[in-house]
């Protein structure tokens, strides 16, 4: 059992034998997944399932009432549920923010305050993709017990938030020997502790964690959902975060020893990785060829469009417009970009009846998904 020294903005924690074992398990699965064959059918299914799970469970933690099935219908089919408009907006917002986190990771964008603020804006934006980064809160907020209304946590004052967030981002971007899973765990804890917004802090903290893991090559091909682990052990999640001798940031929370949280987080990451490992091993034993690199080249919108191509060999710009809620001109531009990118090709060049199909490379992928 070893105790870490304070690393700048990082709090103290102990690496217990159990944590060390889980870290080794995570590394073993990470290496194994890189070599196991995953067919396009399985990869597409597991990736989208993980994204929908992440959206469902992360919003459920905050009280969202939509079921897992309903979340899928909102995202994939643009379904509506009367009286649940706020819940629909929350899941659309989280899904859009997941798209952005994945895009940032693919482009190796380092974490910045502006990125964090944009992720928060997407979380709160109800599915809008064009949002302005959200400034930090300008007043005090208090977290209360929903039943007793007693104070559970008193975050730092607004005047200190900008400085604390700057320190956190600087620490995240430092190149040091701290394992990425531990850095992600600490960043999650510190963001929740600073609580820089009036609302949406938990969802943004979980997205920041995802971004850090993906940037550190712990994306596991996008196949796992830590949010499911949190939601299934919600009491453990909040208990592990609520450490310190006082509920006041300035009276113990800022300097708390966070071994309990680190253990909770690393255990959950190991369990999530192991679940994916079992699924992919089963697929590997079938002798299937790994074509995951083909799908990994697609951006989030292209992957979503595959759902339409799964049911139809040809699509129009109008179909794409309906899928993303675009105007006709914007959808036409997107289709042209996809043609230039080699994702689709025109099957009818007439302007009024122009249709598109997948290029042979991606048609082979969708053929397997249809099976």
Buried (B, 14 or more C-beta within 10 A) or exposed (E): EEEBEEBEBBBBBBBBEEBEEBBEBBBBBBEBBEEBBBBBBBBBBBBBBBBBBBBBBBBBBEEBEBEBEBBBBBBBEBEEBEEBEEBBBBBBBBBBBBBBBBEBBBEEBEBBBEBBBBBBBBBBBBBBEEBEBBEBBEEEBEBEEEEEEEEBBBBBEBEBBBEBBEBBBEBBEEEEEBBBBBBBBBBBBBBBBBBBBBEBBBBBBBBBBBBBBBBBEBBBBBBBBBBBBBBEBEEBBBEBBBBBEEBBBEEEBBEBBBBBBBBBBBBBBBBBBBBBBEBBEEBBEEEBEBBBEBBBBBBBBBBBBBBEBEEEEBBBBEBBBBBBEBEEEBBBEBBBBBBEEEBBBBEEEEEEEBBBBBBEEBBEBBEBBEE
